Amino acid sequence: MMSDKIEAKDKVDMGSNYIADGKAHGDVAEAIMSNEYSLIQMAKKYRSLRFSSLPANYWKYIDRIIQRVAREQLVGMRDIQAAGGFVNMDRRAGTTYEFYKVSEMSKGNFAMTPDERGTADILDFSTGRLPLPIAKKEFWVEVNLNATASRNGFDLMMALTEAASFQISNELEEFLFNGIFELDANLKAYGYTKWPDRNIFDTAAGFVDWKTLIDPGVQYRPDLLLKQVVDMVEVLFLQNHYGPYKLYVPKEYSYILSMDYTTGTTEQPVVGTIRDRLMMIEGVSSVSVSRKLADNNVLLVELTPSSVQIINGIPLTVLDWEPPNSPNWRHEYKAMACMVPLFRSDYNGQNGILHGYVG
């Protein structure tokens, strides 16, 4: 943390600009002392300058912890990233993301020369905006304790970093599946199960609790479970979204996926687990358990950038900061991220997200 007074031996040398013994030397230094030039602006101009409560090499270890926690906890976001759905945006450039929907183009044509004139379309389009909220968690450490922990192996800061990173990762994953953020009536962000435009496959459409279909001693009908997923795939086919699909199920269904796919008759021998059989459906590339899905809810998601993206404004990070009126006896830190889901539908409202549930 930067003290109110920098000793002469600790002066920050920036060519002809420095501050020592409470006095400014140089035009930039004078502007800082007169509060006309913020430390952020100064840091942008002199990027080699960094005020930090920890040695530079410690931040490398912190970054490794953050990356490990993100890999372990951001399961749904990792799926989107693997499908090429991350859109990197500098959050400092704005608090919203603007996107477009365009109407369908007419068919192209073949020609023997590229300069042969074809039919040029004039497309209709609409715009939308997505708010970019920041998930954050603050924590602090006493200066003396931080220094002692650093000398003794840095374990305290690593533990705090892991705990804060876990909390932010948990919030991001929860929002991806169930979140709602409303800035105003026309500026909202949603998770999978709250997005108003998603395709619905509820009880009226034929969805039933899978536990009633796979209940040894009562009935064991994996074939009916399979039919449900086939019907869900058909819904997305009719929306002109053909996969690849990811099927997410809640924790309460996890045991079902590991059970044998058989009706117990000689006409239908075991062909593997229920998970294996579901992945034989055309377009279904994988089946996973999500800890964030509520009981009796499933999701079928077309994992392509045309269906779902993550606007990556700030990757998960931990930084040290000095809030106003912060006491000098403690170091303050903030874990934060801006990673907001954007679900895409075309100009006609068709999309590749389906939500199945009892209700």
LOFIKOL-864590 format. One record per residue (C-alpha): residue number from 0; residue in three letters; x, y, z. Coordinates in Angstrom, 2 decimals, decimal comma. Layout:
% LOFIKOL-864590
NODE    n  res     east    north       up
NODE  NUM  ALA        X        Y        Z
...
END
This chain:
% LOFIKOL-864590
NODE    n  res     east    north       up
NODE    0  MET     0,00     0,00     0,00
NODE    1  MET     1,26     3,46    -0,83
NODE    2  SER     1,87     5,63     2,28
NODE    3  ASP     0,95     9,31     2,50
NODE    4  LYS     4,63    10,26     2,35
NODE    5  ILE     7,36     8,67     0,25
NODE    6  GLU    10,82     8,85     1,77
NODE    7  ALA    13,67    10,19    -0,36
NODE    8  LYS    15,24     6,74    -0,57
NODE    9  ASP    11,94     5,37    -1,90
NODE   10  LYS    11,27     8,09    -4,46
NODE   11  VAL     9,58     7,07    -7,70
NODE   12  ASP    11,86     8,16   -10,51
NODE   13  MET    10,19     8,89   -13,83
NODE   14  GLY    12,93    10,78   -15,60
NODE   15  SER    12,63    14,37   -14,44
NODE   16  ASN     9,44    13,64   -12,49
NODE   17  TYR     9,46    12,33    -8,93
NODE   18  ILE     8,00    12,90    -5,49
NODE   19  ALA    10,24    12,93    -2,41
NODE   20  ASP     9,90    14,29     1,11
NODE   21  GLY     6,40    15,45     0,29
NODE   22  LYS     7,58    17,71    -2,54
NODE   23  ALA     6,91    17,42    -6,26
NODE   24  HIS     9,65    17,64    -8,88
NODE   25  GLY     8,50    17,91   -12,49
NODE   26  ASP     5,22    18,75   -14,19
NODE   27  VAL     3,62    15,30   -13,86
NODE   28  ALA     4,59    15,06   -10,19
NODE   29  GLU     3,18    18,53    -9,53
NODE   30  ALA    -0,10    17,56   -11,18
NODE   31  ILE    -0,33    14,48    -8,98
NODE   32  MET     0,32    16,47    -5,84
NODE   33  SER    -2,35    18,99    -6,85
NODE   34  ASN    -4,86    16,15    -7,50
NODE   35  GLU    -5,12    17,05   -11,18
NODE   36  TYR    -3,76    13,74   -12,40
NODE   37  SER    -5,01    10,42   -11,08
NODE   38  LEU    -2,79     7,49   -10,24
NODE   39  ILE    -4,66     5,44   -12,85
NODE   40  GLN    -3,76     7,92   -15,57
NODE   41  MET    -0,18     7,97   -14,36
NODE   42  ALA     0,01     4,17   -14,38
NODE   43  LYS    -1,24     4,10   -17,98
NODE   44  LYS     1,47     6,55   -19,04
NODE   45  TYR     4,23     4,91   -17,02
NODE   46  ARG     3,33     1,24   -17,23
NODE   47  SER     6,46     0,07   -15,49
NODE   48  LEU     5,22     1,75   -12,29
NODE   49  ARG     3,18    -0,47    -9,96
NODE   50  PHE     2,22     0,16    -6,36
NODE   51  SER     1,59    -3,26    -4,81
NODE   52  SER     1,27    -4,74    -1,36
NODE   53  LEU     3,00    -7,94    -2,56
NODE   54  PRO     6,23    -8,68    -4,41
NODE   55  ALA     5,81    -9,06    -8,16
NODE   56  ASN     6,68   -12,78    -8,21
NODE   57  TYR     3,88   -13,54    -5,73
NODE   58  TRP     1,28   -12,46    -8,27
NODE   59  LYS     2,39   -15,31   -10,53
NODE   60  TYR     1,35   -17,80    -7,85
NODE   61  ILE    -1,93   -15,95    -7,34
NODE   62  ASP    -2,68   -16,15   -11,06
NODE   63  ARG    -2,07   -19,91   -11,04
NODE   64  ILE    -4,52   -20,37    -8,17
NODE   65  ILE    -7,15   -18,28    -9,96
NODE   66  GLN    -6,76   -20,30   -13,16
NODE   67  ARG    -7,05   -23,61   -11,30
NODE   68  VAL   -10,20   -22,54    -9,44
NODE   69  ALA   -11,76   -21,29   -12,68
NODE   70  ARG   -11,07   -24,62   -14,42
NODE   71  GLU   -12,64   -26,55   -11,56
NODE   72  GLN   -15,71   -24,39   -10,97
NODE   73  LEU   -16,67   -22,73   -14,26
NODE   74  VAL   -17,91   -25,93   -15,90
NODE   75  GLY   -20,70   -24,44   -18,01
NODE   76  MET   -18,60   -21,47   -19,07
NODE   77  ARG   -15,72   -23,76   -19,96
NODE   78  ASP   -18,06   -25,64   -22,31
NODE   79  ILE   -18,96   -22,39   -24,07
NODE   80  GLN   -15,32   -21,36   -24,30
NODE   81  ALA   -14,35   -24,73   -25,83
NODE   82  ALA   -17,05   -24,18   -28,47
NODE   83  GLY   -15,54   -20,83   -29,46
NODE   84  GLY   -18,19   -18,77   -27,69
NODE   85  PHE   -15,99   -16,33   -25,76
NODE   86  VAL   -16,13   -12,71   -26,96
NODE   87  ASN   -13,35   -10,65   -25,41
NODE   88  MET   -14,23    -7,06   -24,60
NODE   89  ASP   -12,43    -4,49   -22,49
NODE   90  ARG   -14,96    -3,69   -19,73
NODE   91  ARG   -13,41    -0,22   -19,39
NODE   92  ALA   -14,69     0,58   -22,89
NODE   93  GLY   -18,33     0,44   -21,79
NODE   94  THR   -20,87    -1,04   -19,42
NODE   95  THR   -23,04    -2,63   -22,14
NODE   96  TYR   -22,51    -4,86   -25,17
NODE   97  GLU   -24,46    -4,18   -28,37
NODE   98  PHE   -25,46    -7,04   -30,66
NODE   99  TYR   -27,51    -7,45   -33,83
NODE  100  LYS   -30,13    -9,77   -35,30
NODE  101  VAL   -30,44    -9,84   -39,09
NODE  102  SER   -33,18   -11,27   -41,26
NODE  103  GLU   -32,61   -14,32   -43,45
NODE  104  MET   -30,64   -13,93   -46,69
NODE  105  SER   -31,77   -15,33   -50,01
NODE  106  LYS   -29,84   -18,24   -51,50
NODE  107  GLY   -26,49   -17,74   -53,19
NODE  108  ASN   -25,76   -18,86   -56,74
NODE  109  PHE   -22,98   -20,46   -58,79
NODE  110  ALA   -21,19   -18,61   -61,59
NODE  111  MET   -18,15   -19,11   -63,80
NODE  112  THR   -16,63   -15,73   -62,95
NODE  113  PRO   -16,61   -13,93   -59,59
NODE  114  ASP   -17,61   -10,56   -61,09
NODE  115  GLU   -20,89   -11,88   -62,50
NODE  116  ARG   -23,61    -9,94   -60,71
NODE  117  GLY   -25,99   -11,86   -58,47
NODE  118  THR   -28,92   -10,78   -56,31
NODE  119  ALA   -27,89    -8,31   -53,61
NODE  120  ASP   -30,06    -8,42   -50,50
NODE  121  ILE   -31,18    -5,58   -48,31
NODE  122  LEU   -31,60    -7,14   -44,89
NODE  123  ASP   -33,72    -6,08   -41,98
NODE  124  PHE   -31,97    -6,02   -38,64
NODE  125  SER   -32,61    -5,19   -35,01
NODE  126  THR   -30,24    -4,31   -32,20
NODE  127  GLY   -30,04    -5,38   -28,60
NODE  128  ARG   -27,96    -4,40   -25,60
NODE  129  LEU   -26,60    -6,53   -22,79
NODE  130  PRO   -25,59    -5,06   -19,41
NODE  131  LEU   -22,16    -6,11   -18,15
NODE  132  PRO   -22,34    -6,38   -14,34
NODE  133  ILE   -19,18    -7,17   -12,39
NODE  134  ALA   -19,10   -10,00    -9,85
NODE  135  LYS   -16,79    -9,04    -6,99
NODE  136  LYS   -15,70   -10,02    -3,50
NODE  137  GLU   -13,48    -7,92    -1,24
NODE  138  PHE   -11,20    -9,10     1,55
NODE  139  TRP    -8,39    -7,59     3,60
NODE  140  VAL    -5,35    -8,61     5,62
NODE  141  GLU    -3,55    -6,76     8,39
NODE  142  VAL    -0,25    -5,31     7,15
NODE  143  ASN     1,85    -7,06     9,80
NODE  144  LEU     0,08   -10,39     9,30
NODE  145  ASN     0,51   -10,13     5,53
NODE  146  ALA     4,24    -9,46     5,91
NODE  147  THR     4,66   -12,33     8,38
NODE  148  ALA     2,70   -14,75     6,18
NODE  149  SER     4,79   -13,74     3,16
NODE  150  ARG     8,03   -14,52     4,99
NODE  151  ASN     6,64   -17,88     6,13
NODE  152  GLY     5,72   -19,18     2,71
NODE  153  PHE     2,85   -17,00     1,47
NODE  154  ASP     0,26   -19,63     2,46
NODE  155  LEU    -2,23   -17,16     3,95
NODE  156  MET    -2,59   -15,11     0,77
NODE  157  MET    -2,91   -18,27    -1,33
NODE  158  ALA    -5,71   -19,53     0,93
NODE  159  LEU    -7,55   -16,20     0,79
NODE  160  THR    -7,13   -15,97    -2,97
NODE  161  GLU    -8,54   -19,48    -3,43
NODE  162  ALA   -11,53   -18,74    -1,18
NODE  163  ALA   -12,37   -15,45    -2,93
NODE  164  SER   -11,87   -16,95    -6,41
NODE  165  PHE   -14,16   -19,83    -5,47
NODE  166  GLN   -16,91   -17,42    -4,39
NODE  167  ILE   -16,75   -15,43    -7,63
NODE  168  SER   -16,59   -18,59    -9,77
NODE  169  ASN   -19,60   -19,95    -7,91
NODE  170  GLU   -21,55   -16,74    -8,57
NODE  171  LEU   -20,64   -16,75   -12,27
NODE  172  GLU   -21,70   -20,38   -12,75
NODE  173  GLU   -24,92   -19,82   -10,80
NODE  174  PHE   -25,74   -16,82   -12,98
NODE  175  LEU   -25,06   -18,77   -16,17
NODE  176  PHE   -27,78   -21,27   -15,28
NODE  177  ASN   -30,24   -19,31   -13,15
NODE  178  GLY   -29,35   -15,62   -13,12
NODE  179  ILE   -31,37   -12,46   -13,70
NODE  180  PHE   -29,79    -8,99   -13,69
NODE  181  GLU   -32,06    -6,04   -14,47
NODE  182  LEU   -30,61    -2,58   -14,97
NODE  183  ASP   -33,86    -1,23   -16,39
NODE  184  ALA   -36,87    -2,55   -18,31
NODE  185  ASN   -34,92    -2,77   -21,58
NODE  186  LEU   -31,50    -3,73   -20,24
NODE  187  LYS   -31,38    -7,20   -18,73
NODE  188  ALA   -29,08   -10,21   -18,54
NODE  189  TYR   -30,31   -13,76   -17,98
NODE  190  GLY   -29,15   -17,28   -17,26
NODE  191  TYR   -30,24   -20,35   -19,23
NODE  192  THR   -33,39   -21,16   -17,22
NODE  193  LYS   -34,56   -17,54   -16,95
NODE  194  TRP   -34,10   -16,37   -20,54
NODE  195  PRO   -37,61   -15,47   -21,79
NODE  196  ASP   -36,94   -16,59   -25,39
NODE  197  ARG   -35,78   -20,12   -24,55
NODE  198  ASN   -37,72   -23,10   -25,91
NODE  199  ILE   -39,90   -24,72   -23,23
NODE  200  PHE   -40,45   -28,46   -22,86
NODE  201  ASP   -42,62   -28,68   -19,74
NODE  202  THR   -45,12   -31,18   -18,38
NODE  203  ALA   -47,72   -30,11   -20,94
NODE  204  ALA   -45,24   -30,87   -23,72
NODE  205  GLY   -44,52   -34,33   -22,29
NODE  206  PHE   -41,69   -33,87   -19,77
NODE  207  VAL   -41,91   -36,08   -16,69
NODE  208  ASP   -39,67   -36,54   -13,68
NODE  209  TRP   -36,95   -38,97   -14,76
NODE  210  LYS   -36,94   -40,57   -11,30
NODE  211  THR   -40,43   -41,91   -11,98
NODE  212  LEU   -39,17   -43,60   -15,16
NODE  213  ILE   -36,08   -45,14   -13,53
NODE  214  ASP   -37,42   -46,52   -10,27
NODE  215  PRO   -36,36   -50,15    -9,75
NODE  216  GLY   -39,15   -52,12    -8,14
NODE  217  VAL   -41,82   -49,83    -9,58
NODE  218  GLN   -40,92   -49,31   -13,23
NODE  219  TYR   -37,71   -49,21   -15,25
NODE  220  ARG   -38,31   -47,47   -18,58
NODE  221  PRO   -35,12   -45,94   -19,98
NODE  222  ASP   -36,75   -46,17   -23,40
NODE  223  LEU   -39,30   -43,54   -22,33
NODE  224  LEU   -36,49   -41,35   -20,98
NODE  225  LEU   -34,70   -41,70   -24,31
NODE  226  LYS   -37,86   -40,66   -26,15
NODE  227  GLN   -38,06   -37,48   -24,09
NODE  228  VAL   -34,57   -36,40   -25,16
NODE  229  VAL   -35,30   -37,37   -28,79
NODE  230  ASP   -38,41   -35,16   -28,66
NODE  231  MET   -36,35   -32,28   -27,24
NODE  232  VAL   -33,83   -32,61   -30,05
NODE  233  GLU   -36,68   -32,53   -32,54
NODE  234  VAL   -37,87   -29,20   -31,09
NODE  235  LEU   -34,46   -27,63   -31,79
NODE  236  PHE   -34,35   -29,24   -35,25
NODE  237  LEU   -37,60   -27,44   -36,06
NODE  238  GLN   -35,92   -24,21   -34,90
NODE  239  ASN   -33,20   -24,79   -37,54
NODE  240  HIS   -30,59   -25,51   -34,87
NODE  241  TYR   -28,90   -28,82   -35,55
NODE  242  GLY   -26,25   -29,14   -32,86
NODE  243  PRO   -23,88   -30,15   -31,50
NODE  244  TYR   -25,96   -30,33   -28,34
NODE  245  LYS   -24,94   -30,48   -24,72
NODE  246  LEU   -27,41   -32,08   -22,32
NODE  247  TYR   -27,22   -30,82   -18,72
NODE  248  VAL   -29,04   -32,67   -15,92
NODE  249  PRO   -29,31   -31,88   -12,18
NODE  250  LYS   -27,42   -33,69    -9,42
NODE  251  GLU   -30,49   -35,75    -8,51
NODE  252  TYR   -30,38   -37,39   -11,97
NODE  253  SER   -26,67   -38,23   -11,87
NODE  254  TYR   -27,23   -41,81   -10,68
NODE  255  ILE   -29,67   -42,40   -13,55
NODE  256  LEU   -26,99   -41,71   -16,16
NODE  257  SER   -24,83   -44,54   -14,79
NODE  258  MET   -27,55   -47,19   -14,81
NODE  259  ASP   -27,86   -49,83   -17,55
NODE  260  TYR   -29,90   -49,04   -20,62
NODE  261  THR   -32,24   -52,03   -20,74
NODE  262  THR   -35,87   -52,80   -20,10
NODE  263  GLY   -34,92   -56,14   -18,59
NODE  264  THR   -36,31   -58,14   -21,50
NODE  265  THR   -34,50   -60,47   -23,88
NODE  266  GLU   -35,67   -58,35   -26,78
NODE  267  GLN   -33,62   -55,40   -25,54
NODE  268  PRO   -30,28   -56,47   -24,10
NODE  269  VAL   -27,94   -54,09   -22,28
NODE  270  VAL   -26,30   -51,63   -24,70
NODE  271  GLY   -24,28   -49,70   -22,11
NODE  272  THR   -25,32   -47,06   -19,61
NODE  273  ILE   -28,19   -44,63   -20,08
NODE  274  ARG   -25,59   -41,91   -20,64
NODE  275  ASP   -24,06   -43,99   -23,45
NODE  276  ARG   -27,42   -44,45   -25,13
NODE  277  LEU   -28,34   -40,76   -24,90
NODE  278  MET   -25,09   -39,84   -26,63
NODE  279  MET   -26,07   -42,05   -29,55
NODE  280  ILE   -28,87   -39,61   -30,39
NODE  281  GLU   -28,08   -37,59   -33,50
NODE  282  GLY   -26,50   -34,28   -32,53
NODE  283  VAL   -25,98   -34,99   -28,82
NODE  284  SER   -22,25   -34,68   -28,22
NODE  285  SER   -22,10   -34,94   -24,43
NODE  286  VAL   -24,15   -35,30   -21,25
NODE  287  SER   -23,07   -33,65   -17,99
NODE  288  VAL   -24,33   -33,06   -14,47
NODE  289  SER   -24,68   -29,43   -13,41
NODE  290  ARG   -24,65   -28,61    -9,71
NODE  291  LYS   -26,54   -25,41   -10,49
NODE  292  LEU   -29,63   -26,95   -12,09
NODE  293  ALA   -32,64   -27,30    -9,82
NODE  294  ASP   -34,30   -30,68    -9,32
NODE  295  ASN   -36,48   -31,90   -12,21
NODE  296  ASN   -34,84   -29,49   -14,68
NODE  297  VAL   -32,78   -30,37   -17,76
NODE  298  LEU   -31,19   -28,22   -20,44
NODE  299  LEU   -30,44   -29,03   -24,05
NODE  300  VAL   -28,04   -26,43   -25,44
NODE  301  GLU   -26,67   -26,04   -28,93
NODE  302  LEU   -23,06   -25,17   -28,12
NODE  303  THR   -22,28   -22,82   -30,99
NODE  304  PRO   -21,54   -19,06   -30,93
NODE  305  SER   -24,76   -18,47   -32,86
NODE  306  SER   -26,70   -19,80   -29,84
NODE  307  VAL   -24,70   -18,84   -26,75
NODE  308  GLN   -21,71   -16,62   -26,03
NODE  309  ILE   -19,88   -15,28   -23,00
NODE  310  ILE   -18,99   -11,59   -23,11
NODE  311  ASN   -15,63   -11,68   -21,37
NODE  312  GLY   -15,14    -8,14   -20,08
NODE  313  ILE   -12,84    -8,98   -17,16
NODE  314  PRO   -11,42   -12,49   -16,69
NODE  315  LEU   -11,43   -13,77   -13,12
NODE  316  THR    -8,68   -11,91   -11,29
NODE  317  VAL    -7,54   -10,73    -7,87
NODE  318  LEU    -6,03    -7,29    -7,41
NODE  319  ASP    -4,93    -5,06    -4,56
NODE  320  TRP    -6,66    -1,75    -4,20
NODE  321  GLU    -6,93     1,22    -1,86
NODE  322  PRO   -10,53     2,30    -1,29
NODE  323  PRO   -11,31     5,77     0,08
NODE  324  ASN   -10,71     6,14     3,81
NODE  325  SER    -9,04     2,74     4,03
NODE  326  PRO    -6,98     2,49     7,24
NODE  327  ASN    -3,23     2,27     6,81
NODE  328  TRP    -2,95    -0,83     8,96
NODE  329  ARG    -4,47    -3,20     6,43
NODE  330  HIS    -4,04    -4,32     2,82
NODE  331  GLU    -7,23    -4,66     0,83
NODE  332  TYR    -7,88    -6,99    -2,10
NODE  333  LYS   -10,72    -7,62    -4,54
NODE  334  ALA   -11,58   -10,74    -6,53
NODE  335  MET   -13,63    -9,78    -9,57
NODE  336  ALA   -14,82   -10,83   -12,99
NODE  337  CYS   -17,15    -9,63   -15,73
NODE  338  MET   -18,27   -12,69   -17,71
NODE  339  VAL   -21,88   -12,37   -18,84
NODE  340  PRO   -23,87   -14,92   -20,91
NODE  341  LEU   -25,51   -13,78   -24,13
NODE  342  PHE   -28,12   -16,10   -25,64
NODE  343  ARG   -28,75   -15,52   -29,32
NODE  344  SER   -31,95   -15,91   -31,30
NODE  345  ASP   -32,34   -15,05   -34,95
NODE  346  TYR   -34,52   -12,32   -36,46
NODE  347  ASN   -37,54   -14,65   -36,29
NODE  348  GLY   -36,96   -15,57   -32,64
NODE  349  GLN   -35,61   -19,07   -33,29
NODE  350  ASN   -32,81   -20,27   -30,99
NODE  351  GLY   -30,88   -23,30   -29,81
NODE  352  ILE   -31,71   -23,33   -26,08
NODE  353  LEU   -34,31   -25,74   -24,66
NODE  354  HIS   -35,40   -25,96   -21,03
NODE  355  GLY   -37,18   -29,09   -19,86
NODE  356  TYR   -38,86   -29,16   -16,44
NODE  357  VAL   -41,77   -30,44   -14,42
NODE  358  GLY   -44,38   -27,73   -14,24
END
